[in-house]
Amino acid sequence: QAQLVETGGGSVEDGGSLRLSCAASGFVLENYPVAWFRQAPGKEREGVSCINTRDGTTYYTDAVKGRFTISRDNVKNAVYLQMNSLKPEDSGTYYCATDYRCSPPRLQEGATSSGRLIWGQGTQVTVSG
């Protein structure tokens, strides 16, 4: 059974750091672009970052550029999101998902856009000011 599991969330103070992991099982994550999304209470799920397959190109939403770094470890069948200089507005539930493309327009498409076939259950991030 193909599955994604996110871990690494937690509570930190303003300016702190967290590293989220997205571990795949039942399929080879290397074959897919992967995107991170987040959802704050009462808000829509928004794209945060994505990473391509072969060339490993990465994209970020403007709100996290320079603070977040996405990476993948094909040996561990996982994708990571290093989050530094966290702000209270970064709080929310973070999800990873497989996709068919990683590009700036694709990252801005709604989370329900078709093609994102496998989602994790989410991990909670809380940043206190």
Contacts in CASP RR format, 6 or more apart in sequence:
PFRMAT RR
TARGET T0000
AUTHOR 0000-0000-0000
METHOD contacts of the structure
MODEL  1
QAQLVETGGGSVEDGGSLRLSCAASGFVLENYPVAWFRQAPGKEREGVSC
INTRDGTTYYTDAVKGRFTISRDNVKNAVYLQMNSLKPEDSGTYYCATDY
RCSPPRLQEGATSSGRLIWGQGTQVTVSG
1 25 0 8 1.000
1 26 0 8 1.000
2 24 0 8 1.000
2 25 0 8 1.000
2 26 0 8 1.000
2 27 0 8 1.000
2 118 0 8 1.000
3 24 0 8 1.000
3 25 0 8 1.000
3 26 0 8 1.000
3 118 0 8 1.000
3 120 0 8 1.000
4 22 0 8 1.000
4 23 0 8 1.000
4 24 0 8 1.000
4 29 0 8 1.000
4 96 0 8 1.000
4 97 0 8 1.000
4 98 0 8 1.000
4 118 0 8 1.000
4 119 0 8 1.000
4 120 0 8 1.000
5 22 0 8 1.000
5 23 0 8 1.000
5 25 0 8 1.000
5 120 0 8 1.000
5 121 0 8 1.000
6 20 0 8 1.000
6 21 0 8 1.000
6 22 0 8 1.000
6 23 0 8 1.000
6 94 0 8 1.000
6 95 0 8 1.000
6 96 0 8 1.000
6 120 0 8 1.000
6 121 0 8 1.000
6 122 0 8 1.000
6 123 0 8 1.000
7 20 0 8 1.000
7 21 0 8 1.000
7 23 0 8 1.000
7 123 0 8 1.000
8 18 0 8 1.000
8 19 0 8 1.000
8 20 0 8 1.000
8 21 0 8 1.000
8 123 0 8 1.000
9 18 0 8 1.000
9 20 0 8 1.000
9 94 0 8 1.000
9 123 0 8 1.000
9 124 0 8 1.000
9 125 0 8 1.000
10 18 0 8 1.000
10 123 0 8 1.000
10 124 0 8 1.000
10 125 0 8 1.000
10 126 0 8 1.000
11 126 0 8 1.000
11 127 0 8 1.000
11 128 0 8 1.000
12 18 0 8 1.000
12 86 0 8 1.000
12 125 0 8 1.000
12 126 0 8 1.000
12 127 0 8 1.000
12 128 0 8 1.000
13 127 0 8 1.000
13 128 0 8 1.000
13 129 0 8 1.000
14 86 0 8 1.000
14 87 0 8 1.000
14 88 0 8 1.000
14 127 0 8 1.000
14 128 0 8 1.000
14 129 0 8 1.000
15 84 0 8 1.000
15 85 0 8 1.000
15 86 0 8 1.000
15 87 0 8 1.000
15 127 0 8 1.000
16 84 0 8 1.000
16 85 0 8 1.000
16 86 0 8 1.000
16 127 0 8 1.000
17 82 0 8 1.000
17 83 0 8 1.000
17 84 0 8 1.000
17 85 0 8 1.000
17 86 0 8 1.000
18 83 0 8 1.000
18 86 0 8 1.000
18 125 0 8 1.000
19 80 0 8 1.000
19 81 0 8 1.000
19 82 0 8 1.000
19 83 0 8 1.000
20 36 0 8 1.000
20 80 0 8 1.000
20 81 0 8 1.000
20 83 0 8 1.000
20 94 0 8 1.000
20 96 0 8 1.000
20 123 0 8 1.000
20 125 0 8 1.000
21 78 0 8 1.000
21 79 0 8 1.000
21 80 0 8 1.000
22 29 0 8 1.000
22 34 0 8 1.000
22 36 0 8 1.000
22 78 0 8 1.000
22 79 0 8 1.000
22 80 0 8 1.000
22 81 0 8 1.000
22 96 0 8 1.000
22 120 0 8 1.000
23 76 0 8 1.000
23 77 0 8 1.000
23 78 0 8 1.000
24 77 0 8 1.000
24 78 0 8 1.000
24 118 0 8 1.000
25 77 0 8 1.000
27 118 0 8 1.000
28 77 0 8 1.000
29 72 0 8 1.000
29 74 0 8 1.000
29 77 0 8 1.000
29 78 0 8 1.000
29 79 0 8 1.000
29 98 0 8 1.000
30 53 0 8 1.000
30 72 0 8 1.000
30 74 0 8 1.000
30 77 0 8 1.000
31 53 0 8 1.000
32 53 0 8 1.000
32 98 0 8 1.000
32 99 0 8 1.000
32 100 0 8 1.000
33 50 0 8 1.000
33 51 0 8 1.000
33 52 0 8 1.000
33 53 0 8 1.000
33 98 0 8 1.000
33 99 0 8 1.000
33 100 0 8 1.000
33 101 0 8 1.000
33 102 0 8 1.000
34 50 0 8 1.000
34 51 0 8 1.000
34 70 0 8 1.000
34 72 0 8 1.000
34 79 0 8 1.000
34 96 0 8 1.000
34 97 0 8 1.000
34 98 0 8 1.000
34 99 0 8 1.000
34 102 0 8 1.000
35 47 0 8 1.000
35 48 0 8 1.000
35 49 0 8 1.000
35 50 0 8 1.000
35 51 0 8 1.000
35 96 0 8 1.000
35 97 0 8 1.000
35 99 0 8 1.000
35 102 0 8 1.000
35 106 0 8 1.000
35 107 0 8 1.000
35 116 0 8 1.000
36 47 0 8 1.000
36 48 0 8 1.000
36 49 0 8 1.000
36 50 0 8 1.000
36 70 0 8 1.000
36 79 0 8 1.000
36 81 0 8 1.000
36 94 0 8 1.000
36 95 0 8 1.000
36 96 0 8 1.000
37 45 0 8 1.000
37 46 0 8 1.000
37 47 0 8 1.000
37 48 0 8 1.000
37 94 0 8 1.000
37 95 0 8 1.000
37 96 0 8 1.000
37 97 0 8 1.000
37 111 0 8 1.000
38 45 0 8 1.000
38 46 0 8 1.000
38 47 0 8 1.000
38 48 0 8 1.000
38 90 0 8 1.000
38 92 0 8 1.000
38 93 0 8 1.000
38 94 0 8 1.000
38 95 0 8 1.000
38 125 0 8 1.000
39 45 0 8 1.000
39 46 0 8 1.000
39 92 0 8 1.000
39 93 0 8 1.000
39 95 0 8 1.000
39 111 0 8 1.000
40 89 0 8 1.000
40 91 0 8 1.000
40 92 0 8 1.000
41 92 0 8 1.000
44 110 0 8 1.000
44 111 0 8 1.000
45 95 0 8 1.000
45 110 0 8 1.000
45 111 0 8 1.000
46 61 0 8 1.000
46 110 0 8 1.000
46 111 0 8 1.000
47 61 0 8 1.000
47 107 0 8 1.000
47 108 0 8 1.000
47 110 0 8 1.000
47 111 0 8 1.000
48 60 0 8 1.000
48 61 0 8 1.000
48 64 0 8 1.000
48 68 0 8 1.000
48 81 0 8 1.000
48 94 0 8 1.000
48 107 0 8 1.000
49 58 0 8 1.000
49 59 0 8 1.000
49 60 0 8 1.000
49 61 0 8 1.000
49 64 0 8 1.000
49 68 0 8 1.000
49 70 0 8 1.000
49 81 0 8 1.000
49 107 0 8 1.000
50 58 0 8 1.000
50 59 0 8 1.000
50 70 0 8 1.000
50 99 0 8 1.000
50 102 0 8 1.000
50 103 0 8 1.000
50 106 0 8 1.000
50 107 0 8 1.000
51 57 0 8 1.000
51 58 0 8 1.000
51 70 0 8 1.000
51 71 0 8 1.000
51 72 0 8 1.000
51 79 0 8 1.000
51 102 0 8 1.000
52 58 0 8 1.000
52 102 0 8 1.000
56 72 0 8 1.000
57 102 0 8 1.000
58 69 0 8 1.000
58 70 0 8 1.000
58 102 0 8 1.000
59 102 0 8 1.000
59 103 0 8 1.000
59 104 0 8 1.000
59 107 0 8 1.000
60 66 0 8 1.000
60 68 0 8 1.000
60 70 0 8 1.000
60 107 0 8 1.000
61 107 0 8 1.000
61 108 0 8 1.000
63 89 0 8 1.000
64 83 0 8 1.000
64 90 0 8 1.000
67 83 0 8 1.000
67 84 0 8 1.000
67 85 0 8 1.000
67 86 0 8 1.000
68 81 0 8 1.000
68 82 0 8 1.000
68 83 0 8 1.000
68 84 0 8 1.000
69 81 0 8 1.000
69 82 0 8 1.000
69 84 0 8 1.000
70 79 0 8 1.000
70 80 0 8 1.000
70 81 0 8 1.000
70 82 0 8 1.000
71 79 0 8 1.000
71 80 0 8 1.000
71 82 0 8 1.000
72 78 0 8 1.000
72 79 0 8 1.000
72 80 0 8 1.000
73 79 0 8 1.000
73 80 0 8 1.000
79 96 0 8 1.000
81 94 0 8 1.000
81 96 0 8 1.000
83 90 0 8 1.000
83 125 0 8 1.000
86 125 0 8 1.000
86 127 0 8 1.000
87 127 0 8 1.000
88 127 0 8 1.000
88 128 0 8 1.000
88 129 0 8 1.000
89 127 0 8 1.000
90 125 0 8 1.000
90 127 0 8 1.000
91 125 0 8 1.000
91 126 0 8 1.000
91 127 0 8 1.000
92 124 0 8 1.000
92 125 0 8 1.000
92 126 0 8 1.000
93 122 0 8 1.000
93 123 0 8 1.000
93 124 0 8 1.000
93 125 0 8 1.000
94 122 0 8 1.000
94 123 0 8 1.000
94 124 0 8 1.000
94 125 0 8 1.000
95 111 0 8 1.000
95 119 0 8 1.000
95 120 0 8 1.000
95 121 0 8 1.000
95 122 0 8 1.000
96 119 0 8 1.000
96 120 0 8 1.000
96 122 0 8 1.000
97 111 0 8 1.000
97 116 0 8 1.000
97 117 0 8 1.000
97 118 0 8 1.000
97 119 0 8 1.000
97 120 0 8 1.000
98 116 0 8 1.000
98 117 0 8 1.000
98 118 0 8 1.000
99 106 0 8 1.000
99 115 0 8 1.000
99 116 0 8 1.000
100 115 0 8 1.000
106 113 0 8 1.000
END
